[in-house]
Amino acid sequence: MPLKNRVLAKFYPTPHDKADLEALAKRTGQSFSELVCRLTSGRQPMAANDKHLIVRDLLRINADLARLGNLMKLILDDESLVLPDGMDFRGLFDSIRETQILLKSKVRELN
């Protein structure tokens, strides 16, 4: 199924060049199309290991945000707590949730 924001671009490599590109795509964990797009736009192919490290770091950040949200919930559940004036916990919770959604979408893009 073609994507709406993509166009078909054909090129005719030699069989040897195509085999080299397919091998590079396999080594880097990218599709053939993604690799050719990166190379023709002047970007370096992303190494499979780099992608793994990026995903790992994004998931760690997501876990940290979840822990922060849980700690904030514990604070709010404390009946004796008096919140300082102007403290916007709801806005902070919303910001954490939006950031987590963004991180998850980036992880899906990388996988």
C-alpha positions in Angstrom: 0.0 0.0 0.0 1.6 3.3 -1.1 1.9 6.0 1.6 0.3 9.3 0.8 3.4 11.3 1.6 5.7 9.2 -0.6 6.2 9.1 -4.4 7.6 6.3 -6.5 11.2 6.9 -7.7 12.8 4.4 -10.0 16.4 3.8 -10.7 18.4 1.1 -12.5 21.5 0.0 -10.7 23.7 -2.7 -12.0 23.1 -6.2 -10.5 26.4 -5.9 -8.6 25.4 -2.4 -7.1 21.9 -3.7 -6.2 23.4 -6.7 -4.4 25.7 -4.3 -2.5 22.8 -2.0 -1.6 20.7 -5.0 -0.4 23.6 -6.3 1.7 24.1 -2.8 3.2 20.4 -2.6 3.9 20.4 -5.9 5.7 23.5 -5.1 7.7 22.0 -1.8 8.9 18.5 -3.2 9.6 16.8 -0.9 7.1 14.5 -1.6 4.2 16.1 -1.2 0.7 13.9 1.8 0.1 14.8 3.5 3.4 18.5 3.0 2.7 18.3 4.4 -0.8 16.4 7.4 0.5 19.0 8.1 3.1 21.9 7.7 0.7 20.3 9.9 -2.0 19.5 12.7 0.4 23.1 12.8 1.7 22.5 11.1 5.0 24.4 8.2 6.3 22.7 4.8 6.7 21.8 4.3 10.3 23.6 1.3 11.8 21.3 -1.4 13.3 23.2 -1.0 16.6 22.6 2.8 16.6 18.9 2.2 16.2 18.8 -0.3 19.1 20.6 2.2 21.3 18.3 5.0 20.4 15.2 2.9 21.1 16.7 1.8 24.4 17.3 5.4 25.5 13.8 6.5 24.5 12.3 3.6 26.5 14.4 4.5 29.5 13.2 8.1 29.3 9.6 6.8 29.1 10.1 4.7 32.2 11.6 7.6 34.1 8.5 9.7 33.1 6.2 6.9 34.3 8.0 6.8 37.7 7.8 10.6 38.0 4.0 10.4 37.3 3.6 7.6 39.9 5.6 9.6 42.5 3.4 12.7 41.9 0.3 10.6 42.3 1.6 9.3 45.6 2.1 12.9 46.7 -1.4 13.9 45.6 -2.9 10.9 47.5 -1.4 12.2 50.7 -4.4 13.7 52.6 -2.2 15.9 54.8 -0.4 17.6 51.9 -1.1 21.3 51.3 -0.2 22.2 47.7 1.6 25.6 47.2 -0.5 28.2 45.4 -0.1 28.2 41.7 1.1 24.6 41.6 -0.4 23.1 38.4 -0.1 19.3 38.9 -2.8 18.6 36.3 -0.8 20.5 33.6 2.3 18.6 34.6 0.5 15.3 34.4 -0.8 16.2 30.9 2.7 17.3 29.8 4.2 13.9 31.0 1.4 12.0 29.2 2.0 14.0 25.9 5.7 13.4 26.1 5.2 9.7 26.7 2.9 9.5 23.6 5.5 11.3 21.5 8.3 9.0 22.7 6.2 5.9 21.9 5.5 7.1 18.4 9.2 7.8 17.8 10.0 4.2 19.0 7.4 2.8 16.6 8.9 4.9 13.8 12.3 3.4 14.5 11.1 -0.2 14.6 
